[in-house]
Amino acid sequence: MEWQFILLFFFGGLMGLMMMGVNVFVAFLIVNLTVVTLLIGDRGFGLFTNSVLDSLTTGGYATIPLFILMGEILFRSGSVDVLFDSIDRLVGQIRGRLYAVVILIATVFGALSGSAIAVTAMLGRSALPNMEARGYSTRLSSSVILAGASLAPIIPPSLLAIIVGSLADVSISGLLIAGVVPGILIAVMTAVYVAVRVGLDHSLAPERAETDTTAQGSAIAALLRMTPFVLIIAAVMGFIILGIATPGESAAIGVLGAIGVAAIYRKLSLGMVLESVSSATRLSVMIMIIVSCSTLFGQLLAFTGASRALVSWATELGLSPMVMFALMMALPLVLCMFIDQVAFLLLAVPLYEPIIGAMGFDPIWFWTIFLINLTVGGITPPFGYTLFAFSGAAQTVATATVFRASLPIVAIFITAIVVLALVPQLTLWLPSKL
C-alpha cells in the first residue's frame, strides 16, 4: 500500500498545509521530506539531494530565471504602460476599444508573469477603475480581465510551459510554440463575445464621441513608441520558431533587449536593475525548490512502483483514450479551484506522464490543453481562488458580480478545450514546423 499512501499523503498534506496558509514551496518541501523520512529514513536524504542537484543542473531550467528577469525589467521599464497608451490611441475610434486593449494587456502581463492570479489582481486595481470611470460595464470589464489573465499558462514566453517541458522531457520550444494558436483562438472567441454583447447593448461601452479624440501624437507616433517592446517579444519567440536559438538563449537575448528597452524609455538605472534581479531571484528560488520537490516526488513514485501501478490501473479500466483524457482533465478543473496552479502542475506531471505514454497521447498536444485547463478551475465559481483575488483587488465590485462575469469566460475556455481536443492540428501545426 506504499504508493497509495504516497498519493494520499501528498494530496492531503499539500491541500491541508496550503489551506492553513503555508506557502506553496514550503508545503512541497515539508511533504517531500516527511515522506522520504517515513519511507526510507536518513538514507533518503541522499535521494533528496540528488533531486535538487538534477534540477539545478538541467539546462532547460536555466530558462526560468532568465524569463522571469526579462519580465521584471519590462515591468519596471514602463514599457507596458507605453503599450497600453499606444494601443488605446490606435484603436481610439472603435466603440468599446478598452475591452480590446485590456485583453491584450492582460495577455502580455500573463505571459511575462506566468500567473493569472497576479494579473487579475493588478488589473483589478488599475485597469478596472479606469474603465468604470469611462463608462464601461463593470461586469463585462471583469470578464475581459479574467479572460486575458487566464491565457498566462500558454502564451509564450510561458514559465509553466517551460516547467512542464523540463519535468516531462518534452520539447520546450514545441510547448511554447504550441500555445500560440490556442491562445489566439481563445482571444478571438472572447473578442467575438464582447463584440456581440456591445453590439446588442450599447450601454456596455461609451459612445465614440466619448473616446479620447484629443490624445497627443499620431498613429505613427504610437506605433513607434510601442515598437521596442514588440520587437523584444517578437525576437524572443521568432528565434525559437526559426531554430536560431534555444529557449534559454532566446531568454538571455530577451533580458538584454529588456535592458535596452528600459534605456530607450529612460527608465534604466542601477536601482531598477537591482530590484529586478532581487525579485527575479526570490521567485526563481521558490520555483526551483518546488521543481526539485516534484522531481523527488517522481522518483518516489518510481521507487515504490506507483508509476507502474498507475499505468496498470489506467489500462485495466478499459476506457477509450478520449474518456480517459476527459477524466484527466476533470481533476485539475476541480482541484485548481482550491490550490495553486503551479502546485498542482508539479504534482500532476509525475502522475500523468506514464499514463500519457500508455494512452498514446501526443505529449505536446496533451500538456498544452492541460495548461489551458489549469486556469479554468481558478475562475470557476464558487471556489475559484483567482476570483477571490480579483474581488480583493477590486473592492468596489460585489463578489456576485465577479462570479457572473466569470461564467461566460469559463464557457469559452471549456469550448476551446473541446475544439482543441477534437482538432489536434490546431495545437500541433506550429510545433510541426520547427
N, C-alpha and C positions, 0 to 999 in steps of 0.2 A: 504493500500500500504506500510505498515511499513516494512514488510520483504523484499519486492523488493528494498526499499530504503536502507536497511542494506547491502544487497548483492552488489548493485551498488556502494554504498559509500565505502565499504571495498575494492572491486576490483579496483575502480577508484582511491581511496585515496592511497592505497598501491602502485599501479603502478606509480602514479604521484610523490609521495614522493621518491620512490626508483630511479626513473629516474632523480630526482633532486639531487641524490647523498646522500640522507639521509640513515643512517644505518638501516638495516632490523629491529632490535629490537626496535629502536627509532620510526620507521614508524609504527610498530604494536601498540606501546604504544599510539602514537598520535591519530591514527584512532580509537582505542578502547575507549579511554577517551572522544573523541569527540562524538562518537555515544551514549555512556552512558549519556553524558550531554544533548544531544538533545532529546533523547527518555525518559529518566527517571528523569533527573535533579540531584540535590545534593544527593538524596537518592540512586542513582545508584552507588555512590562510595562505598557503603557498599557491593554491588554485586561484584565490582572490588576487594575489599579487600578479600572477601571470595574466589574468584577465585585464588588469589595469595596464600592464606593460603592452599587451596586444593592442589595446585600444589606443594608447598613446603613440605607438609606433606604426600604426596603419596609415598609409599615405592619404587615403580618402578622407580621414578625419581632419587633416590639416586644412581642408576646405572650410570647415565650420567656423573657426575663429576669424578667418580672413573675410568671409561673407558678413559675419557679424560686425567686424570692424568697418567694412565698407558702408554698411547701413548706418552705423553710429556716426561716421563722419558726414554722410549725406544728410542725416537728420540735423546735425548741428551746423551744417553749412548754409542752411536756409534755402537749399535747392528745391525742397518740396513745396515751400511757400511760393517760390517763383513759379513752379509748375502749376500750382493751384490758380494763381493770379493770371498766368498766361492763357491757360485753357478757358478760364472764365471769360476772358476778352475774346478769344477766338470764336466761341460759340455763344456770344452775348446776345444775339438776336433770335435765339431759339427759346420757345416757351419751356420753362422748367429746366433750363440749362444746368443749374446747380446739381440736379439729380445725376446728370451725366458726369459732371466734374467730380462729385463725391464718389461715384462708383470707381472712377479711375484712381482718385487719390487713395481710397481705401484699399484698392488692389495693390497700388505701389507700396504703401506702408506695410501691407500684409506680406508682400514678397520680401521686403527688406527686413522685417522683424520676425516673420515666421509665426506670429502669434495673433490669432483672431481676437482674443480677449483684450490684448493690448491696444489693438487698432480700434475696436468698438469703444473702449473706454476713452481713448484720446479724442476720437471724433465726436463722441457724446458730449465731451466738454467744450470742444472747439467749433466743429462744423455745424452741429445741430442748432445751437442758439443763433448762429449767423443765418441759417436757412429759415428758421422761425421768424426772425426779425424781418426778413424779406418777403414774408407771406407764404412760404412753402408749408405744405402739410406736415405736421409733426409725425404722424403715423407713417406716411409714405417715405419721409426722410429717414426715419428709423429703419424701415425695411431696406432702403438702399444702402445704408451704412452697414447693416448686418450682412447683406449680400456681398458687398465688396470685401469686407474684412474676412469673410468665410472662405475666400479664394486663396488665403495665405498659404495653405499647405501645398498648393500645386503650381502657383505662378512662379516661374523662375525669377531670381535665384531662391529656391525654397530650401530652407535649412532642414525641414522634415524629410524632403526627398533625398537630401544628401545623407542624412542619418539612416534612412531605410536602405539606400543603396549600399552603404558601408556594412550595415549589420547583416543584410540578406544576401550580400555578394552579388548585387545586381548592378548593371551599368549605371553609374551616377549621371553620366551625360544623357543616357537614354531616358532615365526618370525625369530629369529636368526638362528635357525637350517634350516628353510625353504630356506634360501638363499644359502645354500651350493651347492646343485645340480644345480640350475640355474647358479650360479657363475662358477662352473666347466664347465657346458655346453657352456657358452659364451666364457670362456677362451680357451676351446678346439676348438671351431669354429674359434676363432681368430688365434690360433696356426696353424690350418689347412690352413687358408687363407694365412698366412705368409709363411708356408712351400711350398704351391703351387706357390706363387709369386717368392720365391727364387729358387725353382726348375726350373721354366720356364725362369728365368732371373738371372744368377749367379752374374751379376754385382751389384745386390742389397745387397750383403753381401761379405765380403772378403774371399779369399781362406783359406783353413785350415792352409796352411803354414804361413799365416799372423797372426794366433792366437798366444796368449801368451803361448808358449810351455815351457818357462823358469820360469813360475810362481813358487814362493817358496812354499814348502810344498806339501805333497801328498794329494790324495783324502781323505784319512782317517783324516789327519790333518784339512782339510777344513770342513769335517763333524763334527769333534769335536768342531771346533770354532763356528759353527752355532747352535750347539745343545742347548745351554742355551736359545737362542731366540725361537727356535722351540718348546722347552718344555713348555715355558710360554704360547704361543698361544694355543698349544695342550691341556694343562691343563685347561686353561680358558674355552675352548669350550667343552672339554671332561667332566668336572664336570657338565656342563649344560646338555649335552646329556645323561649322565648316571644318572641324577637326584640326584647327590651327593650334589650339591649346587645350590642355586638360582642364577640368573644373577647378582644380587647385591653382593652376597657372592663371586662368581667367579671373579667379577671385583676387589674386595678387595684383593683376592688372587693374581690376576694379578699385582696389584700395588706392593705388597710385592715381587713378583717374578721379576718385572722390576727393583726394587732396588737391588735385588740380582744379576741380570744380569749386571747392571752398576758396581757393585763391582767386578764381575768376569772380566769385560773388563777394570778395573782400571779407570773408569770414575766417580765413586761415590764421591761426595763432597757435603758439606753443600750448597755451592753456586748453584750447579746444581739442587739439590732438591728444594731449594727456588725458583729458576727460573721456574722449572716445576710446582710447586704449584701455583705460581703467574699467570702464563699463563693459567693453567687449571681453576683457579678461575675466571679470566676475561671471558673466553669463556663460562664457566658453568653459570655464572650470566646472560650473554646475552641470552643464550638458555632458561634459566628458565623464564626470562621476556617474551620472545616470547611464551613459553608454557603457561604461565599464561594468556596472551592475547588471545591465541587460546581457552583456557578453557572458558574465558569470552565470546568470540565470539559464542561458542556453547550454552552458557547459554542465550545469546541474541536471538539466533535463536529459542530456545525453548520458551522464554518469548513472542516473537511476533507471534508464530505459524508458523515460517518459516520452521521448520523441517517437520511438518505435511503437509504443502503446497508443499514442495519439493517431499515428498513421493507420494502425490496425483498426482502431475504433472507427475512424472516418470511412475506411473502405468497407468494413463489415456492415455498416449501416445500409449499404446498397442504394444510396441516394444518387440521383443523377448529378452530374457536375454543377448544373445551374441551381439546383435546390441546395446543394452544399455551399455554393457561392452565396446564395441568399442568406443562409444561416450564418456564414462567416461575416457577412456584412451587418446582420442584425445585432450582433454582440457589441461592436463599437457604437452603433446608433444608440443603444440603451446605456451602456456604461459611461460613454463620454458626456452624458448628462450630468454625471456626478464627479468624474475625475478628470485630471488634466490630460490634454491630448497627447503630449509627449510621454507622460507616464504610461498611458495605455498603449501607445505605439511601441515603446521599448519592451513592454510586457508581451505584446502580441506577436512581434516579429519571430522570436524563437518558437512560439506555439504554432504559428501559421505556416512557417517556411516548409516544414516537411509535408504538410497537407497539400500545399500548393503544388509541390512536385508530384505527389501521389495522384492528384486530380488532373494533372496535365495542364494547369493554367499557365498562361504566359505571365511571367513574374512582373514585367513592366506594366502590362495591362491591369493585373490584379492590384498591385501596390498603388498605381495612380488612382484607381477608383476608391481604394481603401483610404487614401489620403483625403479625397473629397468627402468621403463618408465621415471622417473623424470630426469635421466641423458641424455636421448636421445635428449630432446629439447636443452640442453646446448651445444651439439656437432653438431647440425644441422645448416648448412649454410642457409641463410646468417646472421642470427641474434644471433646464439648461443653464449652466453657470455663466456662460457668456451673456445671457440675457440679464442676469442679476448684476454683472459687472457694468453693463450698459445702463441699467436702471440707477446704479450707484453713481455713475458719472453724470447722467442726465437727470438730475434730481427733480426737475420740474415735470418730468414725464411719468405718468402713472404706470405702474407695473402691468396693469391690464392692457394698456395701450401698447406697451412693448411686446407683450405676448401676442396680441392681434397682429402687430406689424411683422412678427416673425413667421406666422403661418404660411403666407404665400411664398416666402423665401424657402422654407422647408420643402414646400411642394415643388418649387423649381429645382432644387438640388436633387430631390429624390427622382424627379422625372429625368433629369440629366444623367443620373446614375444608371437608370434603367436603359436609357438610349445608349450610353457608353458600353453597358454590359452586352446589349444585343448587337451593337455595331462596333466590334473591337478595332476596326481600322481607323476609327476616329482618334483612338488613343495611340495606335501603333504606326500610323503613317509617317509622321515626322521622325520617330526613332529609327525607322527602317531606312531613312535617307542618310543616316550617319555613316 
